[in-house]
Amino acid sequence: MREAIRYGIARGLFSNESGLGSAPIVAAAAQTTDPVRQALVSSTGTFWDTVVVCAMTGLVVVNSGAWRQGLGGAALTHAAFADLGFVGPLILAGGLLTFVFSTILGWSYYGEKAAEYLFGPRAIAPYRCSGWRR
């Protein structure tokens, strides 16, 4: 039971920003006259990520039969998409690159807003420049 709860919470946290609770940082920055419309727009992120991306990945894994190989995680996903021929690994690589790029942009924005909240607007410029020195 403990492991089921642990994996359920982990899936909720790692599946999308709504599970982690960081999505409201971006939603609060929206310039809108209708907060209900903004809430609907924000909720579509959860829909696309969980229902579309995760469901499609699950369908590919189940239909490929790769789950019978005893693989897990990234190896299972890679094996399942490799079963789609030449286009499968390209779809997987494109999705991964899109995920990586959007994650970098998103967490950079979250860090900037956290620095602004903690230290004021004058902290934004040093925060933006701090990543260049690495």
N, C-alpha and C positions, 0 to 999 in steps of 0.2 A: 504494500500500500504506500509505503514511504517513497519508494522509487517511482511509482506511478504519479504521485503528487509532485515529486521533484521534476520529472520530465514534462509534466503538464505545465508547470509554472515556467520552466525553461522555454518551452515552445511558445508560450504566450509572450514572454519577454523578447525572444529573439525573432519572432515571426514578423513583427512590425513595430512601429514607433508607438502605437497606441498601447501595446502591452507594457512598454517600458515607462510610459508617461511623459516622454519628451516631446511628443507631437504638439501639445498646447503652446510650446514656445514659439513655434512657427505660426500656428493658427492665430495667436494673439497679435502678431505683427501685421496681419492682413488689414488693408485699408478697405473697409466695406461699410455700407450704410445699413446692411441687413445681417445681423449676427446669425440668424437662422440659416441663411444661404451659406454663410461661411462654415457653419457646423456641418451642413450637408456636404460641402466640398471636402472638408477635412475627413469626414467619414468614408469618402470614396477611397482614400489611401489604404485603409484597412481592408476594404472590399477587394481592391485590385491585388494587394499583396497576398492576403489570406485565401480568398476564394479563387482568384484567377491563377496566380503564379503557383501557389502551393498545391492547388487542386490539379493543375496541369502537370506539375512535376510528379505528383502522386499517381496520376493516370499513366504517365510514361513509365514509371517504375513498375507498376502492377502489370501493365500490358507487355512489357519487355520480358518479364520473368526473371529479371536480375535479382529480385529479392530472394530467390531460391538459392543463390550462391553464397549466402551467409555474410554478405558485405553489409556495411553500414555507413551512414553519413555521406561524405563526399564521394567515396569510392562507389557506393551504391548508385548515386545519381550519375556519376560518370559512366558507369557500366550500362545503365539504362539508356542514356542518351547515345552512347556509342552503338547501341542496337539499331538506331535510326539511320545508320549508314553515314554518308559523308556530311549530311546537313545537321545531324544530331549534335556532334561536338561544336559545330559553329554556333548553333542556337544556345548551347550551354555557355560557351565562351562569351558570346554577346550579352547574355543575361548577366553573367558574372561581372563583366566590365561595366555594365550599366549600374549594377548594384554597388560596385566598389566606388565608382565616380560619385554617385549620389550620396553614398555614406560619407565620403570625405567632405563633400560640400555641406551636407547637413550638420555633421558634428563640428565642423569649423564654425558654422553659424551659431550653434548652441554654445560653444566655448566663448565666442565673441559676446553673446548676450549675457553669459554668466559673468564674464570679466566686467562688462558694463554695469551690471547689477551690483557687483561687489565693490568695484573701485570707481565707478562713475564713467561718464562719457570719454574722459581723457585716457582711459585704459584701452580704448579700441585700437588706436594706432600702434602702440607697442605690442598688443596681442597679434595684430595682423603681421607685423614685421618679425615676430619671434620665430615663426615657422621657417623663415628664409635662411636662418643661420645654421640649421641642422645639416 
